Amino acid sequence: MSILIGAITTLAFALLIIAAIGVIRLPNALARQHAVTKAATLSLSLLIIAMMLVAVQMDWSGAWLIKLSLLLVLLLITLPLASHALARSSLYEEKNR
Amino acid sequence: MMFTTLAIISFLCSLAGLYRLLVGPTMTDRVIGLDLLFAIGVLFCLLSAWMNQNSLYLDVAIGLALTGFIATLAWSKLIQQPQQTVAKPEEDS
């Protein structure tokens, strides 16, 4: 169980590093938005899943699971919407330059 | 030890977001940097909840995620407004 938690956490932070590299190196705003939103969403979701596994393993109270699943659902709903809005404003700026 | 390493990695990634926030050539780039900074803020809240074993930090993370969402939507709507030209007052010569 703890090997699985360690692997998921490592993967989450590797994705965060990929997002940081992408936001520096990619050439234009649309590509940067693509890198940041996808990698950061997957990274946060994996970290939340790892914390859920920790809460089950260490037998913490039920409030942990409720709050973590609420945060996971909230992130999975709101981050694609934010990504869509950013892509639209990027296209608008490229068109009206 | 593990949490210190993870916090240092998150801090270095937040420097990348701060660079894009300060340097970014267009307005959308700055909002993208802000989005990465909000994501890393949520991640710091999760890390401190895990480290201190205190579930109160998760409430902070939920609030921060909602604030970042509203902020990104508001900035993108603001960018998509047509540029308003400010009428200059007539100069009397």
N, CA and C atoms of all chains as a GROMACS GRO file, in nm:
protein
  570
    1MET      N    1   0.084  -0.121   0.000
    1MET     CA    2   0.000   0.000   0.000
    1MET      C    3   0.086   0.126   0.000
    2SER      N    4   0.190   0.128   0.084
    2SER     CA    5   0.270   0.251   0.093
    2SER      C    6   0.356   0.268  -0.032
    3ILE      N    7   0.392   0.156  -0.097
    3ILE     CA    8   0.467   0.168  -0.224
    3ILE      C    9   0.378   0.233  -0.329
    4LEU      N   10   0.249   0.194  -0.330
    4LEU     CA   11   0.153   0.252  -0.425
    4LEU      C   12   0.136   0.402  -0.400
    5ILE      N   13   0.126   0.439  -0.270
    5ILE     CA   14   0.111   0.581  -0.236
    5ILE      C   15   0.234   0.660  -0.280
    6GLY      N   16   0.352   0.604  -0.257
    6GLY     CA   17   0.474   0.672  -0.298
    6GLY      C   18   0.482   0.689  -0.449
    7ALA      N   19   0.440   0.585  -0.522
    7ALA     CA   20   0.446   0.593  -0.668
    7ALA      C   21   0.350   0.699  -0.721
    8ILE      N   22   0.227   0.703  -0.664
    8ILE     CA   23   0.130   0.803  -0.712
    8ILE      C   24   0.177   0.944  -0.681
    9THR      N   25   0.235   0.964  -0.561
    9THR     CA   26   0.285   1.097  -0.526
    9THR      C   27   0.400   1.140  -0.616
   10THR      N   28   0.491   1.046  -0.645
   10THR     CA   29   0.602   1.078  -0.735
   10THR      C   30   0.552   1.116  -0.874
   11LEU      N   31   0.451   1.042  -0.922
   11LEU     CA   32   0.394   1.073  -1.053
   11LEU      C   33   0.329   1.210  -1.053
   12ALA      N   34   0.260   1.245  -0.942
   12ALA     CA   35   0.195   1.376  -0.932
   12ALA      C   36   0.298   1.488  -0.940
   13PHE      N   37   0.410   1.472  -0.869
   13PHE     CA   38   0.508   1.581  -0.872
   13PHE      C   39   0.587   1.584  -1.002
   14ALA      N   40   0.604   1.467  -1.066
   14ALA     CA   41   0.666   1.468  -1.199
   14ALA      C   42   0.578   1.544  -1.298
   15LEU      N   43   0.446   1.526  -1.288
   15LEU     CA   44   0.356   1.601  -1.376
   15LEU      C   45   0.360   1.749  -1.348
   16LEU      N   46   0.377   1.785  -1.219
   16LEU     CA   47   0.389   1.927  -1.184
   16LEU      C   48   0.515   1.988  -1.246
   17ILE      N   49   0.625   1.911  -1.242
   17ILE     CA   50   0.749   1.962  -1.303
   17ILE      C   51   0.732   1.976  -1.454
   18ILE      N   52   0.658   1.881  -1.517
   18ILE     CA   53   0.633   1.891  -1.661
   18ILE      C   54   0.552   2.017  -1.691
   19ALA      N   55   0.454   2.048  -1.606
   19ALA     CA   56   0.375   2.170  -1.627
   19ALA      C   57   0.463   2.294  -1.616
   20ALA      N   58   0.556   2.294  -1.519
   20ALA     CA   59   0.642   2.411  -1.501
   20ALA      C   60   0.737   2.428  -1.619
   21ILE      N   61   0.790   2.316  -1.670
   21ILE     CA   62   0.879   2.326  -1.786
   21ILE      C   63   0.801   2.375  -1.908
   22GLY      N   64   0.676   2.322  -1.923
   22GLY     CA   65   0.595   2.362  -2.037
   22GLY      C   66   0.558   2.508  -2.035
   23VAL      N   67   0.532   2.563  -1.916
   23VAL     CA   68   0.492   2.704  -1.912
   23VAL      C   69   0.609   2.795  -1.942
   24ILE      N   70   0.730   2.746  -1.924
   24ILE     CA   71   0.845   2.832  -1.959
   24ILE      C   72   0.880   2.816  -2.107
   25ARG      N   73   0.883   2.692  -2.159
   25ARG     CA   74   0.950   2.669  -2.286
   25ARG      C   75   0.859   2.672  -2.408
   26LEU      N   76   0.728   2.653  -2.393
   26LEU     CA   77   0.644   2.641  -2.512
   26LEU      C   78   0.627   2.776  -2.582
   27PRO      N   79   0.604   2.776  -2.714
   27PRO     CA   80   0.619   2.901  -2.791
   27PRO      C   81   0.504   3.000  -2.778
   28ASN      N   82   0.376   2.958  -2.775
   28ASN     CA   83   0.272   3.060  -2.772
   28ASN      C   84   0.169   3.031  -2.663
   29ALA      N   85   0.074   3.123  -2.647
   29ALA     CA   86  -0.014   3.119  -2.530
   29ALA      C   87  -0.106   2.998  -2.530
   30LEU      N   88  -0.151   2.956  -2.647
   30LEU     CA   89  -0.242   2.841  -2.653
   30LEU      C   90  -0.170   2.714  -2.608
   31ALA      N   91  -0.045   2.697  -2.652
   31ALA     CA   92   0.032   2.579  -2.614
   31ALA      C   93   0.062   2.580  -2.465
   32ARG      N   94   0.092   2.699  -2.411
   32ARG     CA   95   0.122   2.708  -2.267
   32ARG      C   96  -0.001   2.674  -2.184
   33GLN      N   97  -0.118   2.722  -2.230
   33GLN     CA   98  -0.241   2.693  -2.158
   33GLN      C   99  -0.268   2.544  -2.158
   34HIS      N  100  -0.245   2.480  -2.273
   34HIS     CA  101  -0.263   2.336  -2.285
   34HIS      C  102  -0.175   2.261  -2.185
   35ALA      N  103  -0.046   2.300  -2.178
   35ALA     CA  104   0.047   2.231  -2.089
   35ALA      C  105   0.006   2.248  -1.944
   36VAL      N  106  -0.021   2.373  -1.905
   36VAL     CA  107  -0.049   2.400  -1.764
   36VAL      C  108  -0.176   2.330  -1.719
   37THR      N  109  -0.285   2.345  -1.794
   37THR     CA  110  -0.412   2.298  -1.741
   37THR      C  111  -0.416   2.146  -1.732
   38LYS      N  112  -0.371   2.079  -1.837
   38LYS     CA  113  -0.381   1.933  -1.831
   38LYS      C  114  -0.289   1.875  -1.726
   39ALA      N  115  -0.162   1.919  -1.726
   39ALA     CA  116  -0.068   1.859  -1.633
   39ALA      C  117  -0.103   1.893  -1.488
   40ALA      N  118  -0.147   2.018  -1.464
   40ALA     CA  119  -0.178   2.055  -1.325
   40ALA      C  120  -0.304   1.984  -1.277
   41THR      N  121  -0.404   1.967  -1.364
   41THR     CA  122  -0.525   1.894  -1.324
   41THR      C  123  -0.492   1.751  -1.286
   42LEU      N  124  -0.414   1.682  -1.371
   42LEU     CA  125  -0.382   1.543  -1.342
   42LEU      C  126  -0.295   1.532  -1.217
   43SER      N  127  -0.204   1.630  -1.198
   43SER     CA  128  -0.118   1.627  -1.081
   43SER      C  129  -0.197   1.643  -0.952
   44LEU      N  130  -0.289   1.741  -0.949
   44LEU     CA  131  -0.370   1.761  -0.828
   44LEU      C  132  -0.460   1.641  -0.802
   45SER      N  133  -0.518   1.584  -0.909
   45SER     CA  134  -0.607   1.469  -0.889
   45SER      C  135  -0.529   1.351  -0.833
   46LEU      N  136  -0.408   1.328  -0.885
   46LEU     CA  137  -0.329   1.215  -0.834
   46LEU      C  138  -0.289   1.236  -0.689
   47LEU      N  139  -0.255   1.361  -0.653
   47LEU     CA  140  -0.218   1.386  -0.512
   47LEU      C  141  -0.338   1.364  -0.422
   48ILE      N  142  -0.458   1.405  -0.466
   48ILE     CA  143  -0.578   1.384  -0.384
   48ILE      C  144  -0.606   1.235  -0.368
   49ILE      N  145  -0.586   1.158  -0.476
   49ILE     CA  146  -0.609   1.013  -0.467
   49ILE      C  147  -0.510   0.948  -0.371
   50ALA      N  148  -0.383   0.996  -0.376
   50ALA     CA  149  -0.284   0.943  -0.284
   50ALA      C  150  -0.321   0.974  -0.139
   51MET      N  151  -0.374   1.099  -0.116
   51MET     CA  152  -0.413   1.133   0.022
   51MET      C  153  -0.534   1.054   0.066
   52MET      N  154  -0.625   1.020  -0.028
   52MET     CA  155  -0.737   0.932   0.008
   52MET      C  156  -0.685   0.796   0.053
   53LEU      N  157  -0.587   0.742  -0.021
   53LEU     CA  158  -0.531   0.612   0.017
   53LEU      C  159  -0.465   0.619   0.155
   54VAL      N  160  -0.395   0.732   0.182
   54VAL     CA  161  -0.332   0.749   0.313
   54VAL      C  162  -0.439   0.753   0.422
   55ALA      N  163  -0.550   0.827   0.395
   55ALA     CA  164  -0.656   0.838   0.496
   55ALA      C  165  -0.722   0.704   0.522
   56VAL      N  166  -0.733   0.620   0.418
   56VAL     CA  167  -0.790   0.487   0.441
   56VAL      C  168  -0.693   0.400   0.518
   57GLN      N  169  -0.563   0.411   0.483
   57GLN     CA  170  -0.464   0.323   0.545
   57GLN      C  171  -0.442   0.357   0.692
   58MET      N  172  -0.432   0.489   0.722
   58MET     CA  173  -0.403   0.531   0.859
   58MET      C  174  -0.529   0.538   0.945
   59ASP      N  175  -0.646   0.513   0.884
   59ASP     CA  176  -0.773   0.511   0.956
   59ASP      C  177  -0.804   0.647   1.020
   60TRP      N  178  -0.788   0.755   0.937
   60TRP     CA  179  -0.826   0.886   0.984
   60TRP      C  180  -0.978   0.899   0.977
   61SER      N  181  -1.032   1.013   1.022
   61SER     CA  182  -1.178   1.024   1.035
   61SER      C  183  -1.243   1.039   0.898
   62GLY      N  184  -1.376   1.023   0.894
   62GLY     CA  185  -1.447   1.025   0.767
   62GLY      C  186  -1.452   1.160   0.701
   63ALA      N  187  -1.425   1.267   0.779
   63ALA     CA  188  -1.426   1.401   0.720
   63ALA      C  189  -1.319   1.416   0.613
   64TRP      N  190  -1.208   1.343   0.629
   64TRP     CA  191  -1.101   1.347   0.528
   64TRP      C  192  -1.154   1.301   0.393
   65LEU      N  193  -1.221   1.185   0.394
   65LEU     CA  194  -1.266   1.130   0.266
   65LEU      C  195  -1.371   1.221   0.203
   66ILE      N  196  -1.463   1.276   0.285
   66ILE     CA  197  -1.568   1.362   0.230
   66ILE      C  198  -1.507   1.486   0.168
   67LYS      N  199  -1.416   1.552   0.243
   67LYS     CA  200  -1.358   1.676   0.192
   67LYS      C  201  -1.270   1.651   0.070
   68LEU      N  202  -1.195   1.541   0.073
   68LEU     CA  203  -1.107   1.514  -0.041
   68LEU      C  204  -1.188   1.481  -0.166
   69SER      N  205  -1.298   1.406  -0.150
   69SER     CA  206  -1.376   1.375  -0.271
   69SER      C  207  -1.449   1.498  -0.322
   70LEU      N  208  -1.493   1.585  -0.228
   70LEU     CA  209  -1.554   1.712  -0.271
   70LEU      C  210  -1.455   1.796  -0.350
   71LEU      N  211  -1.331   1.802  -0.300
   71LEU     CA  212  -1.228   1.881  -0.369
   71LEU      C  213  -1.196   1.821  -0.506
   72LEU      N  214  -1.195   1.687  -0.513
   72LEU     CA  215  -1.165   1.622  -0.642
   72LEU      C  216  -1.273   1.651  -0.745
   73VAL      N  217  -1.401   1.639  -0.702
   73VAL     CA  218  -1.511   1.666  -0.796
   73VAL      C  219  -1.509   1.812  -0.840
   74LEU      N  220  -1.482   1.901  -0.743
   74LEU     CA  221  -1.479   2.045  -0.772
   74LEU      C  222  -1.369   2.078  -0.872
   75LEU      N  223  -1.250   2.019  -0.851
   75LEU     CA  224  -1.140   2.047  -0.945
   75LEU      C  225  -1.170   1.991  -1.083
   76LEU      N  226  -1.228   1.869  -1.087
   76LEU     CA  227  -1.255   1.810  -1.218
   76LEU      C  228  -1.366   1.884  -1.291
   77ILE      N  229  -1.454   1.956  -1.218
   77ILE     CA  230  -1.556   2.035  -1.288
   77ILE      C  231  -1.497   2.169  -1.332
   78THR      N  232  -1.424   2.238  -1.242
   78THR     CA  233  -1.391   2.377  -1.270
   78THR      C  234  -1.269   2.394  -1.360
   79LEU      N  235  -1.169   2.305  -1.352
   79LEU     CA  236  -1.047   2.330  -1.429
   79LEU      C  237  -1.066   2.321  -1.580
   80PRO      N  238  -1.146   2.227  -1.636
   80PRO     CA  239  -1.169   2.233  -1.781
   80PRO      C  240  -1.244   2.357  -1.825
   81LEU      N  241  -1.334   2.408  -1.740
   81LEU     CA  242  -1.404   2.532  -1.776
   81LEU      C  243  -1.305   2.649  -1.784
   82ALA      N  244  -1.215   2.655  -1.686
   82ALA     CA  245  -1.115   2.762  -1.687
   82ALA      C  246  -1.025   2.749  -1.809
   83SER      N  247  -0.991   2.624  -1.843
   83SER     CA  248  -0.907   2.601  -1.961
   83SER      C  249  -0.976   2.648  -2.088
   84HIS      N  250  -1.107   2.620  -2.098
   84HIS     CA  251  -1.184   2.662  -2.215
   84HIS      C  252  -1.186   2.814  -2.227
   85ALA      N  253  -1.209   2.882  -2.114
   85ALA     CA  254  -1.213   3.028  -2.117
   85ALA      C  255  -1.078   3.086  -2.156
   86LEU      N  256  -0.971   3.025  -2.104
   86LEU     CA  257  -0.837   3.074  -2.139
   86LEU      C  258  -0.808   3.054  -2.287
   87ALA      N  259  -0.850   2.939  -2.342
   87ALA     CA  260  -0.826   2.914  -2.484
   87ALA      C  261  -0.901   3.014  -2.569
   88ARG      N  262  -1.026   3.046  -2.528
   88ARG     CA  263  -1.103   3.144  -2.606
   88ARG      C  264  -1.039   3.282  -2.601
   89SER      N  265  -0.992   3.323  -2.482
   89SER     CA  266  -0.931   3.456  -2.476
   89SER      C  267  -0.798   3.458  -2.550
   90SER      N  268  -0.728   3.347  -2.552
   90SER     CA  269  -0.603   3.342  -2.629
   90SER      C  270  -0.629   3.355  -2.778
   91LEU      N  271  -0.734   3.286  -2.827
   91LEU     CA  272  -0.770   3.297  -2.968
   91LEU      C  273  -0.812   3.439  -3.002
   92TYR      N  274  -0.889   3.501  -2.910
   92TYR     CA  275  -0.935   3.638  -2.932
   92TYR      C  276  -0.816   3.732  -2.944
   93GLU      N  277  -0.718   3.714  -2.855
   93GLU     CA  278  -0.603   3.804  -2.860
   93GLU      C  279  -0.520   3.782  -2.985
   94GLU      N  280  -0.512   3.654  -3.030
   94GLU     CA  281  -0.434   3.630  -3.150
   94GLU      C  282  -0.502   3.688  -3.274
   95LYS      N  283  -0.637   3.688  -3.271
   95LYS     CA  284  -0.710   3.738  -3.387
   95LYS      C  285  -0.706   3.890  -3.394
   96ASN      N  286  -0.710   3.955  -3.278
   96ASN     CA  287  -0.721   4.102  -3.276
   96ASN      C  288  -0.589   4.168  -3.243
   97ARG      N  289  -0.479   4.109  -3.285
   97ARG     CA  290  -0.351   4.170  -3.247
   97ARG      C  291  -0.321   4.294  -3.331
   98MET      N  292   1.131   1.486   0.604
   98MET     CA  293   1.228   1.490   0.495
   98MET      C  294   1.157   1.484   0.361
   99MET      N  295   1.061   1.392   0.351
   99MET     CA  296   0.985   1.378   0.227
   99MET      C  297   0.904   1.504   0.196
  100PHE      N  298   0.842   1.558   0.303
  100PHE     CA  299   0.759   1.677   0.279
  100PHE      C  300   0.843   1.798   0.243
  101THR      N  301   0.964   1.807   0.302
  101THR     CA  302   1.053   1.918   0.267
  101THR      C  303   1.091   1.914   0.120
  102THR      N  304   1.123   1.793   0.071
  102THR     CA  305   1.159   1.779  -0.071
  102THR      C  306   1.042   1.817  -0.161
  103LEU      N  307   0.922   1.769  -0.125
  103LEU     CA  308   0.805   1.799  -0.207
  103LEU      C  309   0.774   1.948  -0.206
  104ALA      N  310   0.792   2.014  -0.089
  104ALA     CA  311   0.764   2.157  -0.081
  104ALA      C  312   0.865   2.236  -0.163
  105ILE      N  313   0.992   2.190  -0.164
  105ILE     CA  314   1.093   2.262  -0.243
  105ILE      C  315   1.063   2.247  -0.392
  106ILE      N  316   1.020   2.126  -0.435
  106ILE     CA  317   0.984   2.106  -0.576
  106ILE      C  318   0.867   2.197  -0.614
  107SER      N  319   0.766   2.206  -0.527
  107SER     CA  320   0.650   2.292  -0.556
  107SER      C  321   0.691   2.438  -0.564
  108PHE      N  322   0.784   2.478  -0.476
  108PHE     CA  323   0.830   2.617  -0.478
  108PHE      C  324   0.902   2.648  -0.609
  109LEU      N  325   0.987   2.555  -0.655
  109LEU     CA  326   1.057   2.580  -0.782
  109LEU      C  327   0.959   2.590  -0.898
  110CYS      N  328   0.852   2.505  -0.895
  110CYS     CA  329   0.752   2.514  -1.002
  110CYS      C  330   0.673   2.644  -0.994
  111SER      N  331   0.652   2.694  -0.871
  111SER     CA  332   0.580   2.821  -0.860
  111SER      C  333   0.665   2.936  -0.914
  112LEU      N  334   0.798   2.921  -0.911
  112LEU     CA  335   0.883   3.024  -0.972
  112LEU      C  336   0.859   3.031  -1.122
  113ALA      N  337   0.833   2.915  -1.186
  113ALA     CA  338   0.802   2.916  -1.329
  113ALA      C  339   0.673   2.992  -1.355
  114GLY      N  340   0.570   2.968  -1.271
  114GLY     CA  341   0.445   3.042  -1.286
  114GLY      C  342   0.463   3.190  -1.264
  115LEU      N  343   0.548   3.226  -1.167
  115LEU     CA  344   0.573   3.368  -1.138
  115LEU      C  345   0.645   3.434  -1.255
  116TYR      N  346   0.737   3.360  -1.317
  116TYR     CA  347   0.808   3.413  -1.436
  116TYR      C  348   0.708   3.442  -1.547
  117ARG      N  349   0.614   3.348  -1.572
  117ARG     CA  350   0.518   3.370  -1.679
  117ARG      C  351   0.420   3.482  -1.642
  118LEU      N  352   0.394   3.499  -1.512
  118LEU     CA  353   0.305   3.607  -1.468
  118LEU      C  354   0.371   3.743  -1.489
  119LEU      N  355   0.501   3.752  -1.466
  119LEU     CA  356   0.567   3.883  -1.477
  119LEU      C  357   0.610   3.914  -1.619
  120VAL      N  358   0.654   3.813  -1.696
  120VAL     CA  359   0.718   3.838  -1.824
  120VAL      C  360   0.621   3.831  -1.941
  121GLY      N  361   0.521   3.738  -1.931
  121GLY     CA  362   0.437   3.698  -2.042
  121GLY      C  363   0.403   3.805  -2.144
  122PRO      N  364   0.422   3.780  -2.272
  122PRO     CA  365   0.403   3.886  -2.370
  122PRO      C  366   0.257   3.930  -2.386
  123THR      N  367   0.162   3.840  -2.375
  123THR     CA  368   0.022   3.880  -2.387
  123THR      C  369  -0.046   3.872  -2.251
  124MET      N  370  -0.170   3.925  -2.245
  124MET     CA  371  -0.245   3.921  -2.119
  124MET      C  372  -0.282   3.778  -2.081
  125THR      N  373  -0.310   3.694  -2.183
  125THR     CA  374  -0.349   3.556  -2.153
  125THR      C  375  -0.236   3.480  -2.086
  126ASP      N  376  -0.111   3.511  -2.124
  126ASP     CA  377   0.002   3.444  -2.061
  126ASP      C  378   0.008   3.475  -1.912
  127ARG      N  379  -0.023   3.598  -1.878
  127ARG     CA  380  -0.021   3.633  -1.734
  127ARG      C  381  -0.129   3.558  -1.659
  128VAL      N  382  -0.247   3.542  -1.721
  128VAL     CA  383  -0.354   3.469  -1.654
  128VAL      C  384  -0.316   3.320  -1.641
  129ILE      N  385  -0.243   3.268  -1.740
  129ILE     CA  386  -0.198   3.128  -1.732
  129ILE      C  387  -0.101   3.110  -1.615
  130GLY      N  388  -0.011   3.207  -1.598
  130GLY     CA  389   0.079   3.202  -1.483
  130GLY      C  390   0.004   3.206  -1.352
  131LEU      N  391  -0.101   3.290  -1.347
  131LEU     CA  392  -0.183   3.300  -1.226
  131LEU      C  393  -0.254   3.168  -1.199
  132ASP      N  394  -0.298   3.101  -1.306
  132ASP     CA  395  -0.366   2.972  -1.292
  132ASP      C  396  -0.272   2.868  -1.232
  133LEU      N  397  -0.147   2.866  -1.282
  133LEU     CA  398  -0.049   2.772  -1.227
  133LEU      C  399  -0.020   2.804  -1.081
  134LEU      N  400  -0.015   2.934  -1.048
  134LEU     CA  401   0.011   2.970  -0.908
  134LEU      C  402  -0.103   2.926  -0.817
  135PHE      N  403  -0.229   2.939  -0.866
  135PHE     CA  404  -0.342   2.894  -0.784
  135PHE      C  405  -0.338   2.743  -0.765
  136ALA      N  406  -0.302   2.669  -0.873
  136ALA     CA  407  -0.294   2.523  -0.860
  136ALA      C  408  -0.188   2.484  -0.758
  137ILE      N  409  -0.075   2.556  -0.760
  137ILE     CA  410   0.031   2.523  -0.665
  137ILE      C  411  -0.009   2.564  -0.523
  138GLY      N  412  -0.093   2.668  -0.509
  138GLY     CA  413  -0.145   2.702  -0.378
  138GLY      C  414  -0.233   2.593  -0.321
  139VAL      N  415  -0.322   2.537  -0.405
  139VAL     CA  416  -0.405   2.424  -0.362
  139VAL      C  417  -0.316   2.307  -0.320
  140LEU      N  418  -0.208   2.288  -0.398
  140LEU     CA  419  -0.118   2.175  -0.370
  140LEU      C  420  -0.045   2.195  -0.237
  141PHE      N  421  -0.009   2.320  -0.207
  141PHE     CA  422   0.055   2.347  -0.078
  141PHE      C  423  -0.044   2.322   0.037
  142CYS      N  424  -0.172   2.359   0.018
  142CYS     CA  425  -0.272   2.332   0.122
  142CYS      C  426  -0.284   2.182   0.146
  143LEU      N  427  -0.286   2.103   0.036
  143LEU     CA  428  -0.295   1.958   0.051
  143LEU      C  429  -0.173   1.903   0.125
  144LEU      N  430  -0.055   1.955   0.090
  144LEU     CA  431   0.067   1.906   0.155
  144LEU      C  432   0.067   1.939   0.304
  145SER      N  433   0.020   2.060   0.340
  145SER     CA  434   0.024   2.093   0.483
  145SER      C  435  -0.083   2.016   0.559
  146ALA      N  436  -0.196   1.985   0.492
  146ALA     CA  437  -0.296   1.900   0.559
  146ALA      C  438  -0.239   1.761   0.584
  147TRP      N  439  -0.164   1.710   0.485
  147TRP     CA  440  -0.106   1.577   0.501
  147TRP      C  441   0.002   1.577   0.610
  148MET      N  442   0.083   1.684   0.612
  148MET     CA  443   0.195   1.687   0.705
  148MET      C  444   0.149   1.704   0.849
  149ASN      N  445   0.050   1.794   0.870
  149ASN     CA  446   0.004   1.818   1.007
  149ASN      C  447  -0.109   1.727   1.049
  150GLN      N  448  -0.159   1.644   0.957
  150GLN     CA  449  -0.273   1.555   0.981
  150GLN      C  450  -0.392   1.632   1.036
  151ASN      N  451  -0.419   1.748   0.974
  151ASN     CA  452  -0.527   1.834   1.020
  151ASN      C  453  -0.616   1.861   0.900
  152SER      N  454  -0.742   1.820   0.908
  152SER     CA  455  -0.828   1.828   0.790
  152SER      C  456  -0.883   1.968   0.768
  153LEU      N  457  -0.846   2.066   0.856
  153LEU     CA  458  -0.898   2.202   0.836
  153LEU      C  459  -0.835   2.266   0.712
  154TYR      N  460  -0.712   2.225   0.677
  154TYR     CA  461  -0.646   2.284   0.561
  154TYR      C  462  -0.719   2.249   0.432
  155LEU      N  463  -0.796   2.139   0.434
  155LEU     CA  464  -0.869   2.101   0.312
  155LEU      C  465  -0.979   2.201   0.280
  156ASP      N  466  -1.038   2.264   0.384
  156ASP     CA  467  -1.136   2.370   0.360
  156ASP      C  468  -1.071   2.488   0.288
  157VAL      N  469  -0.948   2.520   0.333
  157VAL     CA  470  -0.874   2.628   0.267
  157VAL      C  471  -0.849   2.593   0.121
  158ALA      N  472  -0.819   2.464   0.096
  158ALA     CA  473  -0.792   2.422  -0.043
  158ALA      C  474  -0.916   2.435  -0.129
  159ILE      N  475  -1.034   2.399  -0.073
  159ILE     CA  476  -1.159   2.410  -0.151
  159ILE      C  477  -1.187   2.557  -0.183
  160GLY      N  478  -1.170   2.645  -0.084
  160GLY     CA  479  -1.193   2.787  -0.108
  160GLY      C  480  -1.098   2.845  -0.210
  161LEU      N  481  -0.972   2.802  -0.204
  161LEU     CA  482  -0.871   2.853  -0.297
  161LEU      C  483  -0.901   2.806  -0.439
  162ALA      N  484  -0.948   2.682  -0.454
  162ALA     CA  485  -0.981   2.631  -0.587
  162ALA      C  486  -1.096   2.710  -0.648
  163LEU      N  487  -1.199   2.739  -0.566
  163LEU     CA  488  -1.313   2.817  -0.617
  163LEU      C  489  -1.270   2.958  -0.655
  164THR      N  490  -1.185   3.020  -0.569
  164THR     CA  491  -1.140   3.157  -0.598
  164THR      C  492  -1.059   3.163  -0.727
  165GLY      N  493  -0.975   3.060  -0.748
  165GLY     CA  494  -0.896   3.058  -0.871
  165GLY      C  495  -0.983   3.041  -0.994
  166PHE      N  496  -1.087   2.960  -0.982
  166PHE     CA  497  -1.178   2.940  -1.095
  166PHE      C  498  -1.249   3.070  -1.133
  167ILE      N  499  -1.304   3.139  -1.030
  167ILE     CA  500  -1.375   3.264  -1.057
  167ILE      C  501  -1.280   3.369  -1.113
  168ALA      N  502  -1.157   3.372  -1.060
  168ALA     CA  503  -1.060   3.472  -1.106
  168ALA      C  504  -1.024   3.447  -1.252
  169THR      N  505  -1.004   3.320  -1.289
  169THR     CA  506  -0.968   3.291  -1.428
  169THR      C  507  -1.081   3.326  -1.523
  170LEU      N  508  -1.205   3.291  -1.484
  170LEU     CA  509  -1.320   3.324  -1.570
  170LEU      C  510  -1.334   3.475  -1.587
  171ALA      N  511  -1.318   3.549  -1.476
  171ALA     CA  512  -1.335   3.694  -1.483
  171ALA      C  513  -1.227   3.757  -1.570
  172TRP      N  514  -1.102   3.711  -1.556
  172TRP     CA  515  -0.995   3.769  -1.638
  172TRP      C  516  -1.015   3.738  -1.784
  173SER      N  517  -1.062   3.615  -1.815
  173SER     CA  518  -1.076   3.584  -1.957
  173SER      C  519  -1.191   3.661  -2.019
  174LYS      N  520  -1.300   3.684  -1.942
  174LYS     CA  521  -1.406   3.769  -1.995
  174LYS      C  522  -1.358   3.912  -2.014
  175LEU      N  523  -1.271   3.956  -1.922
  175LEU     CA  524  -1.219   4.094  -1.931
  175LEU      C  525  -1.128   4.110  -2.052
  176ILE      N  526  -1.051   4.004  -2.084
  176ILE     CA  527  -0.962   4.012  -2.200
  176ILE      C  528  -1.045   4.017  -2.329
  177GLN      N  529  -1.160   3.944  -2.329
  177GLN     CA  530  -1.238   3.937  -2.452
  177GLN      C  531  -1.325   4.060  -2.476
  178GLN      N  532  -1.324   4.157  -2.382
  178GLN     CA  533  -1.397   4.281  -2.409
  178GLN      C  534  -1.327   4.356  -2.522
  179PRO      N  535  -1.402   4.424  -2.607
  179PRO     CA  536  -1.336   4.509  -2.707
  179PRO      C  537  -1.265   4.625  -2.638
  180GLN      N  538  -1.152   4.662  -2.697
  180GLN     CA  539  -1.070   4.767  -2.635
  180GLN      C  540  -1.145   4.899  -2.638
  181GLN      N  541  -1.159   4.958  -2.521
  181GLN     CA  542  -1.228   5.086  -2.515
  181GLN      C  543  -1.126   5.197  -2.528
  182THR      N  544  -1.156   5.290  -2.615
  182THR     CA  545  -1.065   5.403  -2.630
  182THR      C  546  -1.111   5.515  -2.538
  183VAL      N  547  -1.018   5.560  -2.457
  183VAL     CA  548  -1.051   5.667  -2.363
  183VAL      C  549  -1.049   5.799  -2.439
  184ALA      N  550  -1.160   5.871  -2.429
  184ALA     CA  551  -1.168   5.999  -2.499
  184ALA      C  552  -1.077   6.100  -2.430
  185LYS      N  553  -0.983   6.152  -2.507
  185LYS     CA  554  -0.893   6.251  -2.449
  185LYS      C  555  -0.963   6.387  -2.443
  186PRO      N  556  -0.944   6.459  -2.335
  186PRO     CA  557  -1.004   6.592  -2.328
  186PRO      C  558  -0.941   6.685  -2.430
  187GLU      N  559  -1.024   6.770  -2.485
  187GLU     CA  560  -0.975   6.863  -2.586
  187GLU      C  561  -0.878   6.962  -2.522
  188GLU      N  562  -0.766   6.981  -2.592
  188GLU     CA  563  -0.669   7.076  -2.538
  188GLU      C  564  -0.696   7.213  -2.599
  189ASP      N  565  -0.714   7.309  -2.514
  189ASP     CA  566  -0.734   7.445  -2.563
  189ASP      C  567  -0.598   7.508  -2.591
  190SER      N  568  -0.580   7.552  -2.713
  190SER     CA  569  -0.450   7.609  -2.748
  190SER      C  570  -0.461   7.760  -2.759
   0.00000   0.00000   0.00000
